């Protein structure tokens, strides 16, 4: 169970990402501007709407 995201959570993440994308397009806000307002870097902000999981981010990190 620890490895799988529950279906309602996945559905909610997709819905939130879609709503955020729509709001940004309607208000013509770029991801860079959103990131600046949220005190984040552009790469992080662009990753969030896609619903990337922590596990996927960990898998992408270079090994030390």
Biopython code that builds the backbone (N, CA, C, O; Angstrom):
import numpy as np
from Bio.PDB.StructureBuilder import StructureBuilder

atoms = [
    (1, "UNK", "N", (0.818, -1.192, 0.000)),
    (1, "UNK", "CA", (0.000, 0.000, 0.000)),
    (1, "UNK", "C", (0.860, 1.254, 0.000)),
    (1, "UNK", "O", (0.448, 2.279, -0.543)),
    (2, "UNK", "N", (2.040, 1.195, 0.595)),
    (2, "UNK", "CA", (2.876, 2.388, 0.693)),
    (2, "UNK", "C", (3.347, 2.866, -0.676)),
    (2, "UNK", "O", (3.668, 4.043, -0.838)),
    (3, "UNK", "N", (3.395, 1.980, -1.654)),
    (3, "UNK", "CA", (3.910, 2.349, -2.962)),
    (3, "UNK", "C", (2.881, 2.907, -3.926)),
    (3, "UNK", "O", (3.250, 3.461, -4.961)),
    (4, "UNK", "N", (1.613, 2.776, -3.617)),
    (4, "UNK", "CA", (0.580, 3.209, -4.557)),
    (4, "UNK", "C", (-0.191, 4.397, -4.011)),
    (4, "UNK", "O", (-0.490, 4.476, -2.819)),
    (5, "UNK", "N", (-0.503, 5.313, -4.904)),
    (5, "UNK", "CA", (-1.327, 6.464, -4.531)),
    (5, "UNK", "C", (-2.790, 6.057, -4.659)),
    (5, "UNK", "O", (-3.187, 5.521, -5.693)),
    (6, "UNK", "N", (-3.597, 6.299, -3.632)),
    (6, "UNK", "CA", (-5.017, 5.954, -3.720)),
    (6, "UNK", "C", (-5.688, 6.673, -4.896)),
    (6, "UNK", "O", (-5.331, 7.802, -5.232)),
    (7, "UNK", "N", (-6.648, 6.014, -5.503)),
    (7, "UNK", "CA", (-7.332, 6.551, -6.676)),
    (7, "UNK", "C", (-7.961, 7.924, -6.405)),
    (7, "UNK", "O", (-7.813, 8.820, -7.235)),
    (8, "UNK", "N", (-8.658, 8.125, -5.274)),
    (8, "UNK", "CA", (-9.222, 9.462, -5.041)),
    (8, "UNK", "C", (-8.155, 10.553, -4.951)),
    (8, "UNK", "O", (-8.392, 11.687, -5.367)),
    (9, "UNK", "N", (-6.995, 10.220, -4.417)),
    (9, "UNK", "CA", (-5.914, 11.200, -4.317)),
    (9, "UNK", "C", (-5.393, 11.532, -5.709)),
    (9, "UNK", "O", (-5.170, 12.701, -6.023)),
    (10, "UNK", "N", (-5.197, 10.520, -6.543)),
    (10, "UNK", "CA", (-4.741, 10.748, -7.919)),
    (10, "UNK", "C", (-5.733, 11.614, -8.681)),
    (10, "UNK", "O", (-5.347, 12.531, -9.407)),
    (11, "UNK", "N", (-6.998, 11.318, -8.510)),
    (11, "UNK", "CA", (-8.045, 12.079, -9.193)),
    (11, "UNK", "C", (-8.041, 13.532, -8.711)),
    (11, "UNK", "O", (-8.164, 14.456, -9.515)),
    (12, "UNK", "N", (-7.900, 13.728, -7.405)),
    (12, "UNK", "CA", (-7.871, 15.086, -6.855)),
    (12, "UNK", "C", (-6.652, 15.851, -7.360)),
    (12, "UNK", "O", (-6.754, 17.041, -7.659)),
    (13, "UNK", "N", (-5.506, 15.191, -7.458)),
    (13, "UNK", "CA", (-4.294, 15.845, -7.954)),
    (13, "UNK", "C", (-4.475, 16.293, -9.399)),
    (13, "UNK", "O", (-4.066, 17.395, -9.764)),
    (14, "UNK", "N", (-5.087, 15.444, -10.221)),
    (14, "UNK", "CA", (-5.339, 15.813, -11.619)),
    (14, "UNK", "C", (-6.304, 16.985, -11.706)),
    (14, "UNK", "O", (-6.111, 17.892, -12.516)),
    (15, "UNK", "N", (-7.345, 16.973, -10.874)),
    (15, "UNK", "CA", (-8.327, 18.056, -10.870)),
    (15, "UNK", "C", (-7.687, 19.376, -10.454)),
    (15, "UNK", "O", (-7.924, 20.410, -11.078)),
    (16, "UNK", "N", (-6.883, 19.338, -9.404)),
    (16, "UNK", "CA", (-6.208, 20.556, -8.936)),
    (16, "UNK", "C", (-5.274, 21.084, -10.009)),
    (16, "UNK", "O", (-5.236, 22.289, -10.260)),
    (17, "UNK", "N", (-4.518, 20.195, -10.645)),
    (17, "UNK", "CA", (-3.594, 20.615, -11.704)),
    (17, "UNK", "C", (-4.352, 21.246, -12.873)),
    (17, "UNK", "O", (-3.919, 22.257, -13.425)),
    (18, "UNK", "N", (-5.481, 20.648, -13.245)),
    (18, "UNK", "CA", (-6.276, 21.192, -14.348)),
    (18, "UNK", "C", (-6.847, 22.561, -13.983)),
    (18, "UNK", "O", (-6.844, 23.478, -14.804)),
    (19, "UNK", "N", (-7.339, 22.697, -12.749)),
    (19, "UNK", "CA", (-7.891, 23.984, -12.305)),
    (19, "UNK", "C", (-6.811, 25.057, -12.242)),
    (19, "UNK", "O", (-7.050, 26.202, -12.626)),
    (20, "UNK", "N", (-5.631, 24.696, -11.762)),
    (20, "UNK", "CA", (-4.524, 25.645, -11.691)),
    (20, "UNK", "C", (-4.106, 26.078, -13.091)),
    (20, "UNK", "O", (-3.876, 27.262, -13.337)),
    (21, "UNK", "N", (-4.010, 25.121, -14.003)),
    (21, "UNK", "CA", (-3.640, 25.435, -15.381)),
    (21, "UNK", "C", (-4.657, 26.388, -16.009)),
    (21, "UNK", "O", (-4.280, 27.361, -16.662)),
    (22, "UNK", "N", (-5.927, 26.110, -15.815)),
    (22, "UNK", "CA", (-6.978, 26.965, -16.365)),
    (22, "UNK", "C", (-6.912, 28.373, -15.769)),
    (22, "UNK", "O", (-7.015, 29.360, -16.497)),
    (23, "UNK", "N", (-6.742, 28.467, -14.466)),
    (23, "UNK", "CA", (-6.672, 29.780, -13.812)),
    (23, "UNK", "C", (-5.475, 30.579, -14.311)),
    (23, "UNK", "O", (-5.585, 31.781, -14.552)),
    (24, "UNK", "N", (-4.335, 29.918, -14.466)),
    (24, "UNK", "CA", (-3.140, 30.609, -14.947)),
    (24, "UNK", "C", (-3.345, 31.122, -16.368)),
    (24, "UNK", "O", (-2.953, 32.243, -16.691)),
    (25, "UNK", "N", (-3.963, 30.294, -17.220)),
    (25, "UNK", "CA", (-4.201, 30.719, -18.601)),
    (25, "UNK", "C", (-5.205, 31.860, -18.666)),
    (25, "UNK", "O", (-5.018, 32.801, -19.438)),
    (26, "UNK", "N", (-6.266, 31.795, -17.870)),
    (26, "UNK", "CA", (-7.282, 32.844, -17.894)),
    (26, "UNK", "C", (-6.728, 34.177, -17.406)),
    (26, "UNK", "O", (-7.113, 35.232, -17.911)),
    (27, "UNK", "N", (-5.840, 34.136, -16.439)),
    (27, "UNK", "CA", (-5.278, 35.370, -15.893)),
    (27, "UNK", "C", (-3.962, 35.742, -16.564)),
    (27, "UNK", "O", (-3.351, 36.756, -16.226)),
    (28, "UNK", "N", (-3.531, 34.918, -17.514)),
    (28, "UNK", "CA", (-2.285, 35.141, -18.256)),
    (28, "UNK", "C", (-1.088, 35.296, -17.324)),
    (28, "UNK", "O", (-0.272, 36.207, -17.468)),
    (29, "UNK", "N", (-1.013, 34.384, -16.372)),
    (29, "UNK", "CA", (0.105, 34.370, -15.433)),
    (29, "UNK", "C", (1.077, 33.290, -15.891)),
    (29, "UNK", "O", (0.686, 32.142, -16.099)),
    (30, "UNK", "N", (2.347, 33.662, -16.047)),
    (30, "UNK", "CA", (3.351, 32.677, -16.437)),
    (30, "UNK", "C", (3.793, 31.888, -15.209)),
    (30, "UNK", "O", (3.626, 32.337, -14.075)),
    (31, "UNK", "N", (4.357, 30.711, -15.450)),
    (31, "UNK", "CA", (4.851, 29.908, -14.343)),
    (31, "UNK", "C", (5.991, 30.610, -13.618)),
    (31, "UNK", "O", (6.152, 30.450, -12.408)),
    (32, "UNK", "N", (6.781, 31.387, -14.353)),
    (32, "UNK", "CA", (7.875, 32.115, -13.713)),
    (32, "UNK", "C", (7.326, 33.150, -12.726)),
    (32, "UNK", "O", (7.859, 33.313, -11.628)),
    (33, "UNK", "N", (6.257, 33.845, -13.125)),
    (33, "UNK", "CA", (5.638, 34.830, -12.241)),
    (33, "UNK", "C", (5.014, 34.143, -11.029)),
    (33, "UNK", "O", (5.114, 34.639, -9.906)),
    (34, "UNK", "N", (4.376, 33.009, -11.259)),
    (34, "UNK", "CA", (3.799, 32.239, -10.163)),
    (34, "UNK", "C", (4.894, 31.792, -9.205)),
    (34, "UNK", "O", (4.735, 31.884, -7.988)),
    (35, "UNK", "N", (6.005, 31.307, -9.753)),
    (35, "UNK", "CA", (7.116, 30.845, -8.921)),
    (35, "UNK", "C", (7.699, 31.996, -8.115)),
    (35, "UNK", "O", (8.048, 31.828, -6.946)),
    (36, "UNK", "N", (7.804, 33.161, -8.737)),
    (36, "UNK", "CA", (8.336, 34.330, -8.032)),
    (36, "UNK", "C", (7.424, 34.700, -6.865)),
    (36, "UNK", "O", (7.899, 35.017, -5.774)),
    (37, "UNK", "N", (6.132, 34.659, -7.097)),
    (37, "UNK", "CA", (5.183, 34.981, -6.031)),
    (37, "UNK", "C", (5.174, 33.949, -4.923)),
    (37, "UNK", "O", (4.888, 34.276, -3.771)),
    (38, "UNK", "N", (5.480, 32.716, -5.256)),
    (38, "UNK", "CA", (5.497, 31.637, -4.271)),
    (38, "UNK", "C", (6.888, 31.408, -3.711)),
    (38, "UNK", "O", (7.099, 30.478, -2.932)),
    (39, "UNK", "N", (7.845, 32.252, -4.100)),
    (39, "UNK", "CA", (9.238, 32.127, -3.666)),
    (39, "UNK", "C", (9.812, 30.751, -3.999)),
    (39, "UNK", "O", (10.467, 30.121, -3.169)),
    (40, "UNK", "N", (9.559, 30.308, -5.201)),
    (40, "UNK", "CA", (10.080, 29.031, -5.674)),
    (40, "UNK", "C", (10.819, 29.280, -6.977)),
    (40, "UNK", "O", (10.716, 30.360, -7.561)),
    (41, "UNK", "N", (11.558, 28.288, -7.429)),
    (41, "UNK", "CA", (12.236, 28.432, -8.709)),
    (41, "UNK", "C", (11.320, 27.933, -9.815)),
    (41, "UNK", "O", (10.404, 27.151, -9.558)),
    (42, "UNK", "N", (11.557, 28.374, -11.034)),
    (42, "UNK", "CA", (10.691, 28.035, -12.163)),
    (42, "UNK", "C", (10.553, 26.552, -12.402)),
    (42, "UNK", "O", (9.465, 26.081, -12.735)),
    (43, "UNK", "N", (11.638, 25.796, -12.240)),
    (43, "UNK", "CA", (11.583, 24.347, -12.475)),
    (43, "UNK", "C", (10.621, 23.681, -11.505)),
    (43, "UNK", "O", (9.855, 22.802, -11.899)),
    (44, "UNK", "N", (10.651, 24.087, -10.249)),
    (44, "UNK", "CA", (9.762, 23.515, -9.243)),
    (44, "UNK", "C", (8.314, 23.837, -9.579)),
    (44, "UNK", "O", (7.452, 22.963, -9.498)),
    (45, "UNK", "N", (8.043, 25.060, -9.948)),
    (45, "UNK", "CA", (6.672, 25.461, -10.270)),
    (45, "UNK", "C", (6.162, 24.723, -11.492)),
    (45, "UNK", "O", (4.989, 24.354, -11.546)),
    (46, "UNK", "N", (7.020, 24.503, -12.472)),
    (46, "UNK", "CA", (6.564, 23.813, -13.678)),
    (46, "UNK", "C", (6.314, 22.341, -13.405)),
    (46, "UNK", "O", (5.549, 21.704, -14.128)),
    (47, "UNK", "N", (6.937, 21.793, -12.386)),
    (47, "UNK", "CA", (6.754, 20.386, -12.060)),
    (47, "UNK", "C", (5.462, 20.158, -11.298)),
    (47, "UNK", "O", (4.842, 19.106, -11.455)),
    (48, "UNK", "N", (5.044, 21.094, -10.489)),
    (48, "UNK", "CA", (3.889, 20.896, -9.626)),
    (48, "UNK", "C", (2.587, 20.591, -10.370)),
    (48, "UNK", "O", (1.901, 19.641, -9.991)),
    (49, "UNK", "N", (2.213, 21.338, -11.400)),
    (49, "UNK", "CA", (0.945, 21.043, -12.060)),
    (49, "UNK", "C", (0.874, 19.662, -12.694)),
    (49, "UNK", "O", (-0.215, 19.148, -12.950)),
    (50, "UNK", "N", (2.012, 19.070, -12.945)),
    (50, "UNK", "CA", (2.014, 17.749, -13.550)),
    (50, "UNK", "C", (1.684, 16.664, -12.539)),
    (50, "UNK", "O", (1.416, 15.524, -12.919)),
    (51, "UNK", "N", (1.699, 17.003, -11.256)),
    (51, "UNK", "CA", (1.360, 16.025, -10.236)),
    (51, "UNK", "C", (2.460, 15.020, -9.992)),
    (51, "UNK", "O", (2.184, 13.875, -9.634)),
    (52, "UNK", "N", (3.689, 15.421, -10.176)),
    (52, "UNK", "CA", (4.801, 14.503, -9.982)),
    (52, "UNK", "C", (4.892, 14.122, -8.505)),
    (52, "UNK", "O", (4.753, 14.970, -7.624)),
    (53, "UNK", "N", (5.123, 12.850, -8.251)),
    (53, "UNK", "CA", (5.179, 12.366, -6.881)),
    (53, "UNK", "C", (6.575, 12.506, -6.308)),
    (53, "UNK", "O", (7.542, 12.705, -7.044)),
    (54, "UNK", "N", (6.676, 12.402, -5.004)),
    (54, "UNK", "CA", (7.984, 12.458, -4.349)),
    (54, "UNK", "C", (8.861, 11.309, -4.818)),
    (54, "UNK", "O", (10.064, 11.477, -5.016)),
    (55, "UNK", "N", (8.264, 10.159, -4.993)),
    (55, "UNK", "CA", (9.036, 8.997, -5.429)),
    (55, "UNK", "C", (9.663, 9.252, -6.799)),
    (55, "UNK", "O", (10.819, 8.894, -7.025)),
    (56, "UNK", "N", (8.915, 9.864, -7.709)),
    (56, "UNK", "CA", (9.450, 10.154, -9.045)),
    (56, "UNK", "C", (10.579, 11.170, -8.961)),
    (56, "UNK", "O", (11.566, 11.062, -9.688)),
    (57, "UNK", "N", (10.441, 12.154, -8.080)),
    (57, "UNK", "CA", (11.512, 13.141, -7.924)),
    (57, "UNK", "C", (12.754, 12.490, -7.348)),
    (57, "UNK", "O", (13.869, 12.794, -7.772)),
    (58, "UNK", "N", (12.572, 11.587, -6.374)),
    (58, "UNK", "CA", (13.718, 10.904, -5.780)),
    (58, "UNK", "C", (14.433, 10.053, -6.812)),
    (58, "UNK", "O", (15.661, 9.968, -6.809)),
    (59, "UNK", "N", (13.673, 9.427, -7.690)),
    (59, "UNK", "CA", (14.276, 8.561, -8.704)),
    (59, "UNK", "C", (15.114, 9.370, -9.685)),
    (59, "UNK", "O", (16.082, 8.856, -10.245)),
    (60, "UNK", "N", (14.750, 10.631, -9.896)),
    (60, "UNK", "CA", (15.479, 11.484, -10.832)),
    (60, "UNK", "C", (16.752, 12.066, -10.241)),
    (60, "UNK", "O", (17.651, 12.463, -10.982)),
    (61, "UNK", "N", (16.840, 12.123, -8.921)),
    (61, "UNK", "CA", (18.010, 12.735, -8.281)),
    (61, "UNK", "C", (19.272, 11.939, -8.577)),
    (61, "UNK", "O", (19.242, 10.709, -8.609)),
    (62, "UNK", "N", (20.387, 12.643, -8.796)),
    (62, "UNK", "CA", (21.646, 11.927, -8.991)),
    (62, "UNK", "C", (22.081, 11.273, -7.684)),
    (62, "UNK", "O", (21.894, 11.835, -6.605)),
    (63, "UNK", "N", (22.652, 10.102, -7.791)),
    (63, "UNK", "CA", (23.131, 9.391, -6.609)),
    (63, "UNK", "C", (24.380, 10.050, -6.069)),
    (63, "UNK", "O", (25.235, 10.489, -6.838)),
    (64, "UNK", "N", (24.495, 10.123, -4.759)),
    (64, "UNK", "CA", (25.676, 10.744, -4.137)),
    (64, "UNK", "C", (26.766, 9.742, -3.941)),
    (64, "UNK", "O", (27.834, 10.083, -3.431)),
]
sb = StructureBuilder()
sb.init_structure("model")
sb.init_model(0)
sb.init_chain("A")
sb.init_seg("    ")
for serial, (resi, resn, name, xyz) in enumerate(atoms, 1):
    if name == "N":
        sb.init_residue(resn, " ", resi, " ")
    sb.init_atom(name, np.array(xyz, "f"), 0.0, 1.0, " ", f" {name:<3s}", serial, name[0])
structure = sb.get_structure()
